Amino acid sequence: MELFTNPDILRLEAFFAAAEHACIVVHTHPDGDALGSGTALLEYFRRCRGVQAILLLPDSAPSPLAFLLPGSGVADAAQDPDGAAACLAACDLLVCLDMNGFGRASDLEGPLRACRARKVLIDHHLHPDREAFDLVFSRTQVSSASELLYRVLRALPDAASGQLPLQVLTPLMAGMTTDTNNFANSVFPSTLQMASELLAAGVDRDALLDRLYHRYRENRFRAMGAFLERMQITPEGVAYAILDREFLQRFDLQDGESEGFVNLPLGIGSVRLSVFLKEDDGHFRVSLRSKAGVSASRLAAEAFHGGGHECAAGGKLYFPEDIAAPAGAADYIQSVTARFMRNPGPSRTE
């Protein structure tokens, strides 16, 4: 499968060769793929290119994934918005990863649009904002932004003649592993080929899995049981659960500690779609997962101001704009999913 053309690689090589100050940006509420691909590119610039680079996060990394980040070269825009804007104004190369447009970076959208550097997008989501970038690498038939970045880096002349360092390869393995739910979904032949190549290059996957999945606090598992207790299943085969502020406070759930909850109901034979809501300021964060034939992406776009992949998507549910108050979330989910499940496939334009 051809992921990109040689002229695009040559243009990217020219961008990288000319860069002195690079800024890497990922989406808000960064997950393992965002942090893995972002860290990998940061290390590539510093170790393979000698380029001064910074990884700019729109907000803090979840504590369970913070181990992926290096000890330097990372900035939290939520903690220092003026510093983030100054970084974007000063860089001569901007690379956005795991986001299809500047809107996915929340409060950084304005500074990103104002940035005058050359702009590159490397992403695996639907509907990339091609007009906003000078060069776009966008493919949906890959497991993750980490996989796509790996293919791009391997195609560059310097990497084609030698092995990338483990400081680049290990976070790429982490990003691919988390975005496939440890190879449970969105897996393509190229995904397994990449995993094999990374193992052969010396990536310690056992140690990585230990850090990713075996270091949670006890409260995550207490909360997981309570999550399953409050899960509801509609006659249409939609499982949903709503974690309000009271629930989050009771279990002291931090960002990242409910990761994977949305996948659990799909283990039930009758469930075709899983909807997971977590309350935030003025809205619920919405995660959607589905089985084949049910378009999580379409439902996210139609009902939750979002989007994503065919069977894995996300969005937001606002109050009072969409629902009068948080207490109305269950009725909203039941209503929109009952209608959606009459024709749950993708739209004709996807």
C-alpha positions as a Python dict, from the first residue, in 0.01 Angstrom:
ca = {
    (1, 'M'): (0, 0, 0),
    (2, 'E'): (147, 336, -106),
    (3, 'L'): (106, 580, 182),
    (4, 'F'): (265, 885, 19),
    (5, 'T'): (446, 1000, -291),
    (6, 'N'): (817, 1056, -339),
    (7, 'P'): (770, 1428, -415),
    (8, 'D'): (599, 1470, -76),
    (9, 'I'): (890, 1296, 97),
    (10, 'L'): (1138, 1518, -88),
    (11, 'R'): (947, 1828, 21),
    (12, 'L'): (942, 1708, 380),
    (13, 'E'): (1315, 1638, 364),
    (14, 'A'): (1371, 1996, 245),
    (15, 'F'): (1153, 2130, 529),
    (16, 'F'): (1344, 1926, 787),
    (17, 'A'): (1684, 2019, 642),
    (18, 'A'): (1602, 2391, 658),
    (19, 'A'): (1449, 2386, 1007),
    (20, 'E'): (1628, 2541, 1302),
    (21, 'H'): (1343, 2572, 1552),
    (22, 'A'): (1063, 2314, 1521),
    (23, 'C'): (739, 2305, 1716),
    (24, 'I'): (537, 1983, 1744),
    (25, 'V'): (169, 2004, 1845),
    (26, 'V'): (-82, 1728, 1925),
    (27, 'H'): (-452, 1734, 2010),
    (28, 'T'): (-608, 1839, 2338),
    (29, 'H'): (-647, 1572, 2609),
    (30, 'P'): (-352, 1385, 2455),
    (31, 'D'): (-375, 1006, 2448),
    (32, 'G'): (-105, 746, 2397),
    (33, 'D'): (-90, 795, 2022),
    (34, 'A'): (-57, 1173, 2050),
    (35, 'L'): (212, 1150, 2319),
    (36, 'G'): (389, 859, 2150),
    (37, 'S'): (408, 1018, 1807),
    (38, 'G'): (488, 1361, 1952),
    (39, 'T'): (771, 1227, 2168),
    (40, 'A'): (908, 1019, 1880),
    (41, 'L'): (927, 1318, 1648),
    (42, 'L'): (1081, 1534, 1921),
    (43, 'E'): (1353, 1275, 1977),
    (44, 'Y'): (1404, 1237, 1601),
    (45, 'F'): (1462, 1608, 1557),
    (46, 'R'): (1704, 1624, 1850),
    (47, 'R'): (1896, 1298, 1794),
    (48, 'C'): (1888, 1256, 1417),
    (49, 'R'): (1870, 1613, 1288),
    (50, 'G'): (2025, 1834, 1553),
    (51, 'V'): (1718, 2060, 1533),
    (52, 'Q'): (1602, 2255, 1836),
    (53, 'A'): (1249, 2129, 1894),
    (54, 'I'): (971, 2147, 2148),
    (55, 'L'): (663, 1930, 2196),
    (56, 'L'): (373, 2160, 2277),
    (57, 'L'): (78, 1997, 2456),
    (58, 'P'): (-253, 2189, 2460),
    (59, 'D'): (-305, 2058, 2815),
    (60, 'S'): (-137, 1826, 3060),
    (61, 'A'): (-54, 1465, 2978),
    (62, 'P'): (-257, 1206, 3176),
    (63, 'S'): (-49, 1077, 3464),
    (64, 'P'): (-56, 710, 3350),
    (65, 'L'): (108, 816, 3021),
    (66, 'A'): (349, 1079, 3150),
    (67, 'F'): (634, 825, 3144),
    (68, 'L'): (636, 853, 2764),
    (69, 'L'): (758, 1212, 2778),
    (70, 'P'): (1129, 1299, 2792),
    (71, 'G'): (1269, 1506, 3075),
    (72, 'S'): (1304, 1818, 2862),
    (73, 'G'): (1162, 1977, 2549),
    (74, 'V'): (795, 1950, 2648),
    (75, 'A'): (568, 2246, 2726),
    (76, 'D'): (213, 2255, 2865),
    (77, 'A'): (21, 2532, 2689),
    (78, 'A'): (-255, 2530, 2951),
    (79, 'Q'): (1, 2619, 3219),
    (80, 'D'): (180, 2882, 3008),
    (81, 'P'): (-38, 3006, 2721),
    (82, 'D'): (180, 3312, 2656),
    (83, 'G'): (490, 3094, 2634),
    (84, 'A'): (312, 2858, 2396),
    (85, 'A'): (207, 3144, 2169),
    (86, 'A'): (563, 3279, 2173),
    (87, 'C'): (697, 2934, 2078),
    (88, 'L'): (463, 2913, 1782),
    (89, 'A'): (548, 3266, 1672),
    (90, 'A'): (923, 3192, 1682),
    (91, 'C'): (939, 2850, 1515),
    (92, 'D'): (1026, 2801, 1148),
    (93, 'L'): (863, 2456, 1122),
    (94, 'L'): (533, 2341, 1271),
    (95, 'V'): (432, 1974, 1269),
    (96, 'C'): (84, 1872, 1387),
    (97, 'L'): (30, 1508, 1478),
    (98, 'D'): (-279, 1297, 1546),
    (99, 'M'): (-519, 1584, 1470),
    (100, 'N'): (-701, 1664, 1148),
    (101, 'G'): (-701, 2041, 1199),
    (102, 'F'): (-615, 2323, 1434),
    (103, 'G'): (-954, 2304, 1605),
    (104, 'R'): (-843, 1981, 1777),
    (105, 'A'): (-591, 2185, 1977),
    (106, 'S'): (-860, 2386, 2157),
    (107, 'D'): (-721, 2717, 2288),
    (108, 'L'): (-412, 2685, 2069),
    (109, 'E'): (-620, 2714, 1751),
    (110, 'G'): (-567, 3091, 1719),
    (111, 'P'): (-189, 3086, 1769),
    (112, 'L'): (-161, 2787, 1534),
    (113, 'R'): (-345, 2968, 1258),
    (114, 'A'): (-134, 3279, 1315),
    (115, 'C'): (193, 3082, 1302),
    (116, 'R'): (393, 3179, 992),
    (117, 'A'): (619, 2875, 986),
    (118, 'R'): (597, 2598, 729),
    (119, 'K'): (319, 2369, 845),
    (120, 'V'): (308, 1990, 815),
    (121, 'L'): (23, 1757, 912),
    (122, 'I'): (73, 1385, 983),
    (123, 'D'): (-259, 1228, 1080),
    (124, 'H'): (-488, 927, 1037),
    (125, 'H'): (-833, 1082, 1096),
    (126, 'L'): (-1104, 1164, 846),
    (127, 'H'): (-1141, 1507, 684),
    (128, 'P'): (-797, 1670, 723),
    (129, 'D'): (-790, 2049, 686),
    (130, 'R'): (-554, 2044, 389),
    (131, 'E'): (-586, 2416, 320),
    (132, 'A'): (-426, 2502, 656),
    (133, 'F'): (-100, 2315, 586),
    (134, 'D'): (184, 2333, 337),
    (135, 'L'): (224, 1955, 335),
    (136, 'V'): (-19, 1685, 445),
    (137, 'F'): (37, 1315, 513),
    (138, 'S'): (-312, 1181, 579),
    (139, 'R'): (-417, 817, 563),
    (140, 'T'): (-706, 652, 744),
    (141, 'Q'): (-606, 294, 665),
    (142, 'V'): (-332, 287, 926),
    (143, 'S'): (-361, 200, 1292),
    (144, 'S'): (-242, 528, 1434),
    (145, 'A'): (-57, 854, 1382),
    (146, 'S'): (242, 671, 1527),
    (147, 'E'): (232, 413, 1249),
    (148, 'L'): (200, 681, 982),
    (149, 'L'): (486, 883, 1132),
    (150, 'Y'): (702, 570, 1139),
    (151, 'R'): (640, 512, 768),
    (152, 'V'): (718, 877, 692),
    (153, 'L'): (1042, 877, 891),
    (154, 'R'): (1153, 546, 739),
    (155, 'A'): (1106, 695, 392),
    (156, 'L'): (1339, 989, 461),
    (157, 'P'): (1693, 950, 322),
    (158, 'D'): (1871, 955, 660),
    (159, 'A'): (1651, 681, 811),
    (160, 'A'): (1644, 469, 497),
    (161, 'S'): (2020, 412, 532),
    (162, 'G'): (2019, 325, 901),
    (163, 'Q'): (1813, 232, 1205),
    (164, 'L'): (1618, 490, 1400),
    (165, 'P'): (1723, 512, 1767),
    (166, 'L'): (1521, 335, 2035),
    (167, 'Q'): (1425, 673, 2183),
    (168, 'V'): (1224, 724, 1863),
    (169, 'L'): (1100, 368, 1813),
    (170, 'T'): (979, 295, 2167),
    (171, 'P'): (724, 580, 2187),
    (172, 'L'): (605, 484, 1838),
    (173, 'M'): (535, 132, 1965),
    (174, 'A'): (350, 283, 2261),
    (175, 'G'): (133, 501, 2038),
    (176, 'M'): (45, 216, 1803),
    (177, 'T'): (-26, -20, 2095),
    (178, 'T'): (-263, 217, 2275),
    (179, 'D'): (-450, 331, 1963),
    (180, 'T'): (-522, -30, 1864),
    (181, 'N'): (-629, -119, 2219),
    (182, 'N'): (-329, -352, 2231),
    (183, 'F'): (-394, -486, 1879),
    (184, 'A'): (-767, -545, 1934),
    (185, 'N'): (-892, -299, 1669),
    (186, 'S'): (-776, -88, 1373),
    (187, 'V'): (-507, -344, 1289),
    (188, 'F'): (-381, -369, 930),
    (189, 'P'): (-106, -582, 775),
    (190, 'S'): (122, -278, 792),
    (191, 'T'): (54, -253, 1167),
    (192, 'L'): (186, -601, 1238),
    (193, 'Q'): (476, -545, 1001),
    (194, 'M'): (573, -231, 1193),
    (195, 'A'): (544, -412, 1526),
    (196, 'S'): (772, -687, 1397),
    (197, 'E'): (1028, -435, 1274),
    (198, 'L'): (1028, -249, 1607),
    (199, 'L'): (1077, -572, 1801),
    (200, 'A'): (1364, -669, 1571),
    (201, 'A'): (1517, -325, 1629),
    (202, 'G'): (1526, -388, 2004),
    (203, 'V'): (1211, -226, 2144),
    (204, 'D'): (1130, -392, 2478),
    (205, 'R'): (756, -447, 2436),
    (206, 'D'): (718, -639, 2762),
    (207, 'A'): (858, -347, 2961),
    (208, 'L'): (639, -108, 2765),
    (209, 'L'): (324, -309, 2832),
    (210, 'D'): (410, -316, 3200),
    (211, 'R'): (428, 64, 3206),
    (212, 'L'): (112, 106, 2998),
    (213, 'Y'): (-120, -143, 3165),
    (214, 'H'): (23, -262, 3498),
    (215, 'R'): (86, 60, 3691),
    (216, 'Y'): (-265, 193, 3756),
    (217, 'R'): (-388, 296, 4097),
    (218, 'E'): (-639, 70, 4272),
    (219, 'N'): (-913, 330, 4233),
    (220, 'R'): (-926, 269, 3856),
    (221, 'F'): (-1045, -87, 3911),
    (222, 'R'): (-1293, 12, 4181),
    (223, 'A'): (-1430, 270, 3938),
    (224, 'M'): (-1440, 15, 3657),
    (225, 'G'): (-1667, -209, 3861),
    (226, 'A'): (-1896, 84, 3943),
    (227, 'F'): (-1894, 186, 3577),
    (228, 'L'): (-2021, -159, 3477),
    (229, 'E'): (-2283, -147, 3752),
    (230, 'R'): (-2433, 176, 3613),
    (231, 'M'): (-2405, 68, 3248),
    (232, 'Q'): (-2739, 50, 3067),
    (233, 'I'): (-2821, -144, 2749),
    (234, 'T'): (-3098, -30, 2518),
    (235, 'P'): (-3319, -264, 2310),
    (236, 'E'): (-3121, -153, 2003),
    (237, 'G'): (-2797, -294, 2144),
    (238, 'V'): (-2646, 33, 2265),
    (239, 'A'): (-2457, 21, 2595),
    (240, 'Y'): (-2404, 354, 2766),
    (241, 'A'): (-2271, 484, 3094),
    (242, 'I'): (-2244, 836, 3230),
    (243, 'L'): (-1975, 936, 3476),
    (244, 'D'): (-2082, 1262, 3639),
    (245, 'R'): (-1875, 1484, 3865),
    (246, 'E'): (-1991, 1304, 4179),
    (247, 'F'): (-1870, 971, 4039),
    (248, 'L'): (-1535, 1112, 3929),
    (249, 'Q'): (-1477, 1271, 4269),
    (250, 'R'): (-1586, 962, 4461),
    (251, 'F'): (-1323, 750, 4288),
    (252, 'D'): (-1070, 1033, 4248),
    (253, 'L'): (-1046, 954, 3878),
    (254, 'Q'): (-779, 1156, 3699),
    (255, 'D'): (-736, 1204, 3325),
    (256, 'G'): (-636, 876, 3165),
    (257, 'E'): (-759, 652, 3447),
    (258, 'S'): (-1087, 573, 3270),
    (259, 'E'): (-905, 493, 2945),
    (260, 'G'): (-1048, 174, 2792),
    (261, 'F'): (-1376, 174, 2986),
    (262, 'V'): (-1569, 239, 2666),
    (263, 'N'): (-1440, -85, 2512),
    (264, 'L'): (-1566, -312, 2789),
    (265, 'P'): (-1935, -334, 2688),
    (266, 'L'): (-1839, -456, 2339),
    (267, 'G'): (-1755, -791, 2497),
    (268, 'I'): (-2131, -847, 2536),
    (269, 'G'): (-2271, -1032, 2236),
    (270, 'S'): (-2587, -822, 2204),
    (271, 'V'): (-2404, -487, 2224),
    (272, 'R'): (-2324, -323, 1892),
    (273, 'L'): (-2236, 26, 2011),
    (274, 'S'): (-2082, 161, 2332),
    (275, 'V'): (-2129, 522, 2444),
    (276, 'F'): (-1927, 659, 2735),
    (277, 'L'): (-1979, 1008, 2882),
    (278, 'K'): (-1750, 1181, 3131),
    (279, 'E'): (-1849, 1519, 3276),
    (280, 'D'): (-1623, 1820, 3228),
    (281, 'D'): (-1672, 2196, 3255),
    (282, 'G'): (-1993, 2278, 3068),
    (283, 'H'): (-1999, 1955, 2871),
    (284, 'F'): (-1956, 1580, 2867),
    (285, 'R'): (-1662, 1425, 2687),
    (286, 'V'): (-1805, 1149, 2469),
    (287, 'S'): (-1628, 829, 2360),
    (288, 'L'): (-1787, 592, 2110),
    (289, 'R'): (-1685, 240, 2009),
    (290, 'S'): (-1874, 9, 1776),
    (291, 'K'): (-1869, -328, 1609),
    (292, 'A'): (-1842, -371, 1233),
    (293, 'G'): (-2136, -225, 1044),
    (294, 'V'): (-2208, 48, 1300),
    (295, 'S'): (-2049, 384, 1226),
    (296, 'A'): (-1925, 542, 1549),
    (297, 'S'): (-1778, 819, 1335),
    (298, 'R'): (-2112, 912, 1181),
    (299, 'L'): (-2292, 915, 1515),
    (300, 'A'): (-2018, 1133, 1665),
    (301, 'A'): (-2058, 1385, 1385),
    (302, 'E'): (-2439, 1384, 1389),
    (303, 'A'): (-2504, 1392, 1764),
    (304, 'F'): (-2186, 1490, 1950),
    (305, 'H'): (-2001, 1759, 1751),
    (306, 'G'): (-1722, 1513, 1683),
    (307, 'G'): (-1582, 1251, 1453),
    (308, 'G'): (-1308, 993, 1428),
    (309, 'H'): (-1269, 646, 1284),
    (310, 'E'): (-1544, 416, 1165),
    (311, 'C'): (-1553, 211, 1485),
    (312, 'A'): (-1379, 450, 1728),
    (313, 'A'): (-1481, 812, 1761),
    (314, 'G'): (-1542, 1090, 2008),
    (315, 'G'): (-1707, 1424, 2064),
    (316, 'K'): (-1877, 1645, 2319),
    (317, 'L'): (-2227, 1697, 2457),
    (318, 'Y'): (-2282, 2053, 2577),
    (319, 'F'): (-2521, 2188, 2837),
    (320, 'P'): (-2735, 2391, 2816),
    (321, 'E'): (-2682, 2404, 2436),
    (322, 'D'): (-2758, 2035, 2361),
    (323, 'I'): (-2925, 1932, 2685),
    (324, 'A'): (-3066, 2157, 2956),
    (325, 'A'): (-2856, 2002, 3234),
    (326, 'P'): (-2628, 1700, 3293),
    (327, 'A'): (-2925, 1503, 3426),
    (328, 'G'): (-3072, 1500, 3073),
    (329, 'A'): (-2782, 1307, 2920),
    (330, 'A'): (-2940, 961, 2949),
    (331, 'D'): (-3261, 1066, 2772),
    (332, 'Y'): (-3056, 1232, 2498),
    (333, 'I'): (-2847, 920, 2440),
    (334, 'Q'): (-3150, 694, 2428),
    (335, 'S'): (-3327, 924, 2182),
    (336, 'V'): (-3042, 981, 1936),
    (337, 'T'): (-2917, 621, 1940),
    (338, 'A'): (-3264, 472, 1893),
    (339, 'R'): (-3300, 682, 1580),
    (340, 'F'): (-2944, 618, 1464),
    (341, 'M'): (-2957, 240, 1503),
    (342, 'R'): (-3236, 215, 1244),
    (343, 'N'): (-2964, 288, 987),
    (344, 'P'): (-2629, 264, 1166),
    (345, 'G'): (-2395, 238, 869),
    (346, 'P'): (-2162, 508, 739),
    (347, 'S'): (-2289, 798, 533),
    (348, 'R'): (-2243, 781, 159),
    (349, 'T'): (-1980, 1055, 166),
    (350, 'E'): (-1744, 862, 396),
}
